[in-house]
Amino acid sequence: MLAELFAVLAPVLIVAGIGYAWTRSGQPYPTDFIARLVLAIGTPCLVLSTLSRADLDPRAFAHMALACVLVTASMGLIGLLFSRLFRQQWKVLVPAFLFPNSGNMGLPISLYAFGEHGLALAVAFFLVLAIFQFSVGIVLSGNAMSIGDLLRNPIMISLVLAMPIIFLDLQLPRWLGNTVDLLGGMTIPLMLLTLGVSLASIRLHHIGNGLLLGALRILLGAAVGWGIGAALALEPLTHGVLVVQSAMPVAVFNYLFAVRANRSPEQVASLVLCSTLLTFVLLPLILAWWMPLLT
């Protein structure tokens, strides 16, 4: 079991660690360019590539999408409750609980833990969450968002293109399939490198508060994912991916949005960094509990 857990987490740690060490050594890293490249090209191609290659039942996709909506709503309510309990700004704490890092960390961990089919299910979760993050999340951060901006978002476009593939069982032409495979293949490594770079750039403050709320975000996310998966009677693999995606740390995008809106960026940075570090302690426990159920 320890060897299996190490095989799951080692690639994530190593690649993110390379990004962290690269930045700490003073080497330049074009974060803005890479982020735009991943969002505009890499992620849409990863979505199309993964969903076109995976034998994903439309019902499984729909169940995961519904579960993601329920988990997101539940975690938003928990964030609102904690903002009052801990006397925090709700516009800071609610997004931190709403939006886990289901892309940079959730996708590679789901791939290494559950295989290609697990990755396809994780992509379904990520797609639905991304719609909320790049609409509700931007509005909560204090930035303007129009319907046109949402419809022009590359992730939204990839979702529209993926629907016929999933529900009509269509196949991409071979030349297009090879192209999106090639471009999608760069996405997860670049996501992890950028995660490491982002963590190296964050200055840590309010460490006690960050550790407490970060741990609550991970553990309650896993608990909510487990409860909703059980209520929906999801299959073990779908249920496991849901638990892992729901237990991801606070997304780095929350920090970027907070910086842009000048809304307590140091507090959000603490939540991002502490929850990410705690993931490498708490996630092995979650995987150790879940992975034997799939054998």
VMD Tcl script that draws the C-alpha trace (Angstrom):
set ca {
  {0.00 0.00 0.00}
  {2.81 2.45 0.86}
  {4.45 1.79 -2.51}
  {1.14 2.48 -4.28}
  {0.61 5.72 -2.38}
  {4.18 6.83 -3.12}
  {3.67 6.06 -6.81}
  {0.56 8.29 -6.80}
  {2.04 11.27 -4.95}
  {5.69 11.16 -6.07}
  {5.12 12.58 -9.59}
  {3.04 15.43 -8.15}
  {5.64 16.24 -5.50}
  {8.60 15.97 -7.86}
  {7.20 18.12 -10.68}
  {5.77 20.77 -8.32}
  {9.08 20.67 -6.45}
  {10.97 21.37 -9.67}
  {8.80 24.46 -10.23}
  {9.36 25.57 -6.63}
  {13.14 25.06 -6.82}
  {13.31 26.75 -10.23}
  {11.76 29.94 -8.83}
  {13.68 29.88 -5.56}
  {16.95 29.62 -7.51}
  {16.14 32.91 -9.22}
  {15.40 31.50 -12.66}
  {12.71 33.31 -14.69}
  {9.37 31.61 -15.23}
  {6.72 33.27 -17.43}
  {3.77 32.48 -15.14}
  {1.28 34.70 -16.95}
  {2.15 33.23 -20.35}
  {2.05 29.63 -19.07}
  {-1.25 30.22 -17.27}
  {-2.81 31.64 -20.43}
  {-1.39 28.79 -22.52}
  {-2.78 26.16 -20.15}
  {-6.20 27.78 -19.87}
  {-6.66 28.74 -23.51}
  {-5.11 25.71 -25.26}
  {-3.83 23.00 -22.94}
  {-6.89 22.45 -20.75}
  {-9.49 22.44 -23.58}
  {-7.31 19.95 -25.49}
  {-6.89 17.80 -22.35}
  {-10.69 17.78 -21.93}
  {-11.30 16.70 -25.52}
  {-8.44 14.21 -25.53}
  {-9.42 12.55 -22.25}
  {-13.14 12.36 -22.91}
  {-12.70 11.12 -26.49}
  {-10.35 8.28 -25.39}
  {-12.22 7.25 -22.25}
  {-15.11 4.83 -22.39}
  {-17.16 7.14 -20.17}
  {-20.80 6.31 -19.64}
  {-22.92 9.48 -20.10}
  {-24.74 8.58 -16.89}
  {-21.42 8.50 -15.00}
  {-20.56 11.93 -16.42}
  {-23.98 13.28 -15.42}
  {-23.71 11.78 -11.94}
  {-20.28 13.32 -11.42}
  {-21.52 16.70 -12.68}
  {-24.48 16.58 -10.28}
  {-22.25 15.48 -7.41}
  {-19.86 18.37 -8.12}
  {-22.72 20.88 -7.98}
  {-23.93 19.44 -4.66}
  {-20.41 19.34 -3.16}
  {-19.72 22.92 -4.28}
  {-22.99 24.23 -2.82}
  {-22.39 22.37 0.45}
  {-18.82 23.63 0.81}
  {-20.00 27.18 0.09}
  {-22.47 26.94 2.98}
  {-19.75 25.52 5.23}
  {-17.45 28.40 4.26}
  {-20.20 30.89 5.09}
  {-20.77 29.21 8.46}
  {-17.04 29.28 9.29}
  {-16.73 32.92 8.20}
  {-19.23 33.80 10.94}
  {-17.80 31.35 13.46}
  {-14.20 32.58 13.02}
  {-15.25 36.19 12.27}
  {-13.62 36.18 8.84}
  {-14.66 38.06 5.71}
  {-17.11 35.78 3.90}
  {-15.85 37.00 0.50}
  {-12.45 35.58 1.46}
  {-13.42 32.35 3.18}
  {-16.38 31.24 1.04}
  {-14.37 31.10 -2.24}
  {-11.61 29.19 -0.42}
  {-14.10 26.48 0.54}
  {-15.99 26.66 -2.76}
  {-13.08 26.19 -5.14}
  {-10.53 23.41 -4.52}
  {-7.46 22.88 -6.68}
  {-9.16 20.23 -8.82}
  {-7.00 21.09 -11.85}
  {-3.34 21.47 -10.89}
  {-3.51 18.74 -8.23}
  {-6.81 16.93 -8.64}
  {-6.28 15.82 -12.24}
  {-2.78 14.30 -11.86}
  {-3.62 12.63 -8.55}
  {-6.81 11.15 -10.03}
  {-4.82 9.92 -13.04}
  {-2.12 8.21 -10.96}
  {-4.55 6.87 -8.35}
  {-7.42 5.73 -10.58}
  {-6.05 5.50 -14.13}
  {-7.39 6.91 -17.41}
  {-11.03 6.26 -16.52}
  {-10.54 8.02 -13.20}
  {-8.97 10.95 -15.03}
  {-12.04 11.23 -17.29}
  {-14.29 11.38 -14.23}
  {-11.97 13.94 -12.61}
  {-12.16 16.03 -15.80}
  {-15.97 15.99 -15.52}
  {-15.69 17.33 -11.95}
  {-13.11 19.90 -13.03}
  {-15.24 21.13 -15.94}
  {-18.29 21.79 -13.79}
  {-16.22 23.43 -11.06}
  {-14.40 25.60 -13.62}
  {-17.73 26.98 -14.84}
  {-18.50 28.12 -11.29}
  {-14.96 29.35 -10.66}
  {-14.77 31.49 -13.77}
  {-18.23 32.98 -13.24}
  {-19.24 32.98 -9.56}
  {-15.60 33.04 -8.43}
  {-14.76 36.12 -10.50}
  {-17.89 37.92 -9.27}
  {-17.12 37.07 -5.63}
  {-13.59 38.43 -6.08}
  {-15.05 41.82 -7.00}
  {-14.30 41.67 -10.74}
  {-16.87 42.27 -13.46}
  {-18.09 39.29 -15.50}
  {-20.42 39.31 -18.50}
  {-22.29 36.47 -20.18}
  {-20.14 37.05 -23.26}
  {-16.96 36.63 -21.22}
  {-18.27 33.34 -19.86}
  {-19.28 32.00 -23.27}
  {-15.91 32.93 -24.75}
  {-14.04 31.10 -22.00}
  {-12.02 28.28 -23.65}
  {-13.06 25.80 -20.96}
  {-16.73 26.53 -21.70}
  {-16.06 26.02 -25.41}
  {-14.34 22.69 -24.73}
  {-17.34 21.61 -22.62}
  {-19.71 22.35 -25.49}
  {-17.49 20.42 -27.90}
  {-17.19 17.49 -25.49}
  {-20.93 16.99 -25.04}
  {-21.53 15.30 -28.44}
  {-18.49 13.07 -27.85}
  {-19.92 11.87 -24.54}
  {-23.65 11.68 -25.22}
  {-23.67 10.79 -28.94}
  {-20.62 8.48 -28.74}
  {-18.85 10.36 -31.53}
  {-15.16 10.01 -32.40}
  {-12.71 12.74 -33.27}
  {-11.00 12.46 -36.68}
  {-7.63 10.80 -36.25}
  {-5.66 13.92 -37.18}
  {-7.63 16.01 -34.68}
  {-7.43 13.31 -32.01}
  {-3.62 13.13 -32.37}
  {-3.39 16.94 -32.21}
  {-5.44 17.33 -29.03}
  {-3.56 14.37 -27.48}
  {-0.27 16.15 -28.15}
  {-1.41 19.54 -26.87}
  {-3.34 18.07 -23.93}
  {-0.26 16.12 -22.86}
  {1.55 19.32 -21.91}
  {-1.20 20.45 -19.54}
  {-0.66 18.41 -16.38}
  {3.15 18.90 -16.26}
  {2.74 22.65 -16.82}
  {-0.02 22.81 -14.19}
  {2.25 21.16 -11.62}
  {5.27 23.28 -12.51}
  {3.14 26.43 -12.21}
  {1.75 25.22 -8.89}
  {5.29 24.93 -7.53}
  {6.22 28.35 -8.93}
  {3.09 29.91 -7.40}
  {3.79 28.39 -3.99}
  {7.36 29.71 -4.09}
  {6.02 33.19 -4.81}
  {3.50 33.25 -1.94}
  {4.56 34.83 1.34}
  {3.12 33.05 4.36}
  {1.26 34.97 7.07}
  {-1.38 33.98 9.63}
  {0.06 30.45 9.73}
  {-2.08 29.17 12.61}
  {-5.30 30.32 11.00}
  {-4.17 28.94 7.64}
  {-3.34 25.51 9.04}
  {-6.65 25.21 10.90}
  {-8.87 26.35 8.04}
  {-6.76 24.49 5.49}
  {-7.16 21.23 7.38}
  {-10.90 21.83 7.74}
  {-11.20 22.50 4.01}
  {-9.53 19.19 3.11}
  {-11.18 16.97 5.72}
  {-14.67 18.42 5.37}
  {-14.32 18.34 1.59}
  {-13.57 14.61 1.76}
  {-16.45 14.06 4.19}
  {-18.93 15.99 2.05}
  {-17.76 14.17 -1.08}
  {-18.17 10.83 0.66}
  {-21.63 11.72 1.97}
  {-22.95 13.00 -1.34}
  {-21.46 10.04 -3.22}
  {-23.14 7.66 -0.79}
  {-26.47 9.50 -1.11}
  {-26.27 9.26 -4.92}
  {-25.18 5.59 -4.72}
  {-22.19 6.22 -6.98}
  {-20.03 3.34 -8.18}
  {-16.81 2.89 -6.14}
  {-14.51 4.41 -8.79}
  {-16.75 7.45 -9.34}
  {-17.19 7.80 -5.59}
  {-13.43 7.62 -5.00}
  {-12.67 10.29 -7.61}
  {-15.38 12.50 -6.10}
  {-13.85 12.18 -2.62}
  {-10.34 12.98 -3.89}
  {-11.45 15.97 -5.98}
  {-13.58 17.29 -3.12}
  {-10.61 17.02 -0.73}
  {-8.21 19.13 -2.78}
  {-6.62 22.22 -1.18}
  {-7.61 25.82 -1.83}
  {-7.09 26.70 -5.50}
  {-4.23 29.02 -6.44}
  {-6.70 30.99 -8.58}
  {-8.32 32.21 -5.34}
  {-5.04 33.94 -4.53}
  {-4.74 35.43 -8.01}
  {-8.31 36.76 -7.84}
  {-7.66 38.19 -4.34}
  {-4.53 39.99 -5.56}
  {-6.41 41.44 -8.53}
  {-9.24 42.70 -6.30}
  {-6.89 43.62 -3.39}
  {-9.10 41.61 -1.03}
  {-6.97 40.18 1.84}
  {-4.42 38.54 -0.51}
  {-2.07 37.62 2.38}
  {-4.81 35.71 4.19}
  {-5.79 33.89 0.99}
  {-2.10 33.11 0.33}
  {-1.89 31.53 3.78}
  {-4.94 29.37 3.06}
  {-3.54 28.27 -0.30}
  {-0.06 27.42 0.96}
  {-1.09 25.77 4.25}
  {-3.85 23.68 2.67}
  {-1.52 22.58 -0.14}
  {1.18 21.47 2.30}
  {-1.41 19.69 4.45}
  {-2.64 17.81 1.38}
  {0.57 15.78 1.30}
  {-0.09 14.72 4.91}
  {-3.86 14.15 4.79}
  {-4.36 12.87 1.24}
  {-2.34 9.67 1.76}
  {-4.72 8.84 4.62}
  {-7.72 9.40 2.36}
  {-6.19 7.30 -0.44}
  {-5.16 4.57 1.99}
  {-8.79 4.38 3.10}
  {-10.26 4.40 -0.42}
  {-7.89 2.54 -2.74}
  {-8.40 -0.94 -1.18}
  {-12.13 -0.59 -1.93}
  {-11.34 -0.56 -5.68}
  {-9.48 -3.88 -5.72}
}
mol new
graphics top color blue
foreach p $ca { graphics top sphere $p radius 0.5 }
foreach p [lrange $ca 0 end-1] q [lrange $ca 1 end] { graphics top cylinder $p $q radius 0.2 }
display resetview
